[in-house]
């Protein structure tokens, strides 16, 4: 199995720069989004040249390509990870639930060096995205069950769910499993959860385009988290303006991508503006598992 060149491996900072506020449209000091994008694209280019990504079929491959080759989508993801990274411990064991190519873990490795022990699991065998997995250095386990995971109780300090919960077969039961493998006092971070009031979801359905089957409100998500023992400590809305424009003509998508930076500056303001933020595309929640 080929290895990623050392020239694009992440630096190993002794102490990463950490943000203290919810991210807006700007990368935080010490986190260079442009450099991170160049590294991610280099990994994707190597993955495609080796042909192993071809083992991922149809919509899954299209999804990976759309989120890596599209500047708007990739910058949006990095802004989400700014928020997640602000909540990660200086050291500890972090689990990327439903990691697929483990792009998020690659970013954590670039930002935190070897300070974090990274783990990931999904329904894929590791081969198709081995370049990303090797770069991130995460311990990856393919899952053979839609809910239960092969980890001991209280194994992780932080668990992340970036656009995952809405896709699992049984979200309520899955949260009990997440609670089981999270240590007491640990943190569960949910991002990119589709908003029940999202106008973009409504528009996608109206136009006959792909949309999420399962939508949430902040209240319904908090109620879902309560029975497994989670306490929601923070929550909010993200991405009032659309990102992907799935199903729209290519010229429209290209024009939209050219306006990425000014639109995201506008989006950062809209996310704080009531009542417009209520129709944002996504929700985010930070939940804590109480100490024993």
C-alpha positions, 0 to 999 in steps of 0.5 A, spaced: 500 500 500 502 506 497 504 512 502 503 519 502 509 523 500 512 526 506 512 533 503 505 533 504 504 531 511 502 535 516 506 539 521 507 537 528 506 544 532 507 543 540 501 547 541 496 549 536 493 556 536 486 555 538 480 559 537 475 562 542 469 564 539 464 561 534 467 561 527 465 566 522 467 567 514 475 568 516 480 562 518 482 563 525 490 565 526 494 559 525 489 555 521 491 557 513 485 554 509 488 555 503 494 551 505 489 546 508 485 546 501 492 545 497 494 539 501 487 536 501 487 536 493 494 533 493 491 527 497 485 527 492 489 527 486 493 521 489 487 517 491 484 518 484 491 517 480 492 510 484 485 508 482 483 506 489 477 511 489 474 507 484 472 502 489 467 507 491 461 507 487 456 512 484 453 517 489 458 516 494 464 517 489 460 523 487 459 526 494 466 525 495 468 529 489 463 534 490 466 536 497 473 536 495 473 539 488 468 544 489 471 550 493 465 553 496 463 546 499 470 545 501 471 552 504 464 551 508 467 544 511 473 548 513 469 553 517 465 548 520 471 544 522 474 551 525 468 550 530 469 543 532 477 544 533 475 549 538 472 544 542 477 539 541 482 537 547 489 539 547 490 532 547 486 526 547 482 520 543 477 523 538 472 519 534 470 521 527 463 517 527 461 516 519 468 518 517 468 515 510 474 518 507 476 521 514 477 528 511 475 531 518 481 527 521 486 530 516 484 537 518 485 535 525 492 532 524 494 538 520 492 543 526 494 539 532 500 534 529 500 528 534 497 531 540 490 527 538 489 520 537 484 519 532 479 514 530 474 513 525 469 508 523 464 507 517 461 502 513 466 502 508 472 497 507 479 502 508 482 501 502 478 506 497 480 512 501 487 509 504 491 515 502 486 520 506 486 515 512 494 514 512 495 521 512 490 522 518 494 517 522 487 515 524 485 508 527 480 506 522 475 500 523 469 498 518 463 497 521 459 491 520 452 493 523 448 499 522 448 501 530 453 497 534 460 499 534 466 495 536 469 499 542 469 499 549 465 503 554 467 510 555 473 509 550 473 516 547 474 523 550 470 527 544 466 524 538 464 528 532 458 527 527 459 532 521 453 530 517 452 523 519 446 523 524 441 524 519 443 518 514 444 512 520 438 507 520 436 508 527 438 515 530 435 514 537 438 507 538 445 510 535 445 515 540 445 510 545 451 507 542 455 514 542 453 515 549 456 508 551 463 509 547 464 516 550 467 517 557 463 520 562 464 528 562 466 527 554 463 531 549 459 529 543 459 535 537 454 534 531 454 539 525 451 540 519 444 537 521 439 538 516 434 544 519 427 542 519 425 549 517 431 550 512 428 554 505 434 550 501 431 543 503 424 546 501 426 548 495 430 542 493 424 538 494 420 543 490 424 542 484 425 535 485 432 535 487 435 530 492 433 532 499 434 529 506 429 524 508 430 526 516 430 533 518 431 536 525 429 542 529 434 544 535 428 542 540 427 535 536 435 534 536 435 536 544 430 531 545 433 526 542 439 527 545 436 527 552 434 519 553 441 517 552 444 521 557 446 527 554 446 534 556 446 540 550 450 545 552 450 549 546 447 550 539 445 554 533 444 555 526 449 555 520 449 556 513 443 561 511 446 561 504 446 555 500 452 552 498 452 546 493 446 548 488 445 541 487 441 540 480 442 547 478 445 549 471 452 549 471 453 556 469 449 558 475 453 554 479 460 557 477 457 564 478 455 562 485 462 559 486 466 565 484 462 569 489 464 565 495 468 569 499 463 575 499 457 571 500 460 567 506 461 574 509 454 575 508 452 568 511 456 570 517 452 576 519 445 572 517 447 566 522 446 571 527 440 575 525 433 573 527 429 570 524 433 569 518 437 564 522 431 560 523 431 558 516 438 556 515 440 549 512 443 546 518 443 546 525 449 544 530 449 542 537 454 541 543 452 535 548 456 533 554 455 526 557 455 527 565 460 525 569 458 519 573 
